[in-house]
Amino acid sequence: MDKHEKPKRQQRARRRFTDEFKAGAVALVLKEGKSVTGVAKELDLTASSLSRWVEQARADAETSVRGTLTTEEKEELARLRKEVRELRLEREILKKAAAFFAKENA
């Protein structure tokens, strides 16, 4: 290894956490006033993950100053995007069908 090369950090396996665990971690930050980095170290989390959870909790409580979408708004946005995709697909199918029948009748 060259003296200028940094050793590669081993990537941590992706973990999943229950909603209860997340709520408890967020409560330690918001209700008990502990720091995000301190709680993250205590619970063996990354500070960035905990920060996202805290920000989402603030958005859901409508106390976020960042303009983060609430969970409800995110769900609605996902639903609307799916609906738009489906409507565009249907429109393309109808265009092709109309062109096909116009050619048949000509």
N, C-alpha and C positions, 0 to 999 in steps of 0.2 A: 504494500500500500504506500502510495506517495505521501510525503509528509504534509502536502496541501489538501489531500483528500480527507473528507470527514467520514467517519464510520456511519453507515446507514443505520437509521433507527428501525428496529423491528416494528412492523405495523401491528397494532393491537387488533384482535378479532372483534368484529362488530357484535355488540351485545344489545339485547332488548331489555327494556325495563317496564315494569307494570305502571299503570297510571297512579296507583297508590304510592309507589316508590318515588315517582317524579313529584307528586304532590307533597310528600314529606320533605324531599330535598328542597323544593321551592319554599316551603314553609320555614325551613331553617334560615333561609336568606331573607324572606320578606317579613316574617313575623318575629323571628328572634334576632334579626339584624346582623347575622353572621355574614362574612364576606363570601362571595362566590368562590374564590380560589380556596379559601379555608374549608368550606363545605365540600368542594370537589375533591380535595385531598383526603378529607375524612372518609368520604364514601367511595373513593377510588374511581372517580369520574374525571372526564376532561372538563376543564373550566368552560370551554366553548359550548359543550352540550348543556351544561347547567345554565349558562347564560341564556341560551335559546329558550330553555324551559321557563326561566324566570321572566323573560321578555314576553313570552306567550301568555303566561299567567297575568302579567300586567295588562296586556292587550285585552284579555278576556274580562278583566275587572275594570276595563276602560280607564286605566291609570297610566297607560304607556304614553310616552312623549315622542316616540319614534314613528308613530303612525302604523304600527304593525297591525295586520288584519286579525280580527278575532277568529277563534276556531270556527265559529258559525259562518263567518264571512268566507273563510278558506274553503269550507265544505260547499257553500253556495257557488263560489267561483269555479270549483272543480266540476260541479254539476252542470253549470252553464257552459263551460268549455266543452264538456262531453256532448251536450245538446247541440252546440254550434257545429261540432265535427259531424254529428249524425245528420243535421240539416243540410250541411254542405254536400255530404255524400248523396243524400236523397235528391238534392237539386241537380247534381251531376248526372245521376241516373235518369231523371226526368228529361234533362236536356238531350241526352243520347237517345232516349225513347222517342222524343218528339222529332228529332232529326231522322231517325229510322223510319217512322211512320210518314213523315213528309216526303222522304225519298220513295217509299212504297207507293204513295198516292200520286206521285208526279209522272 
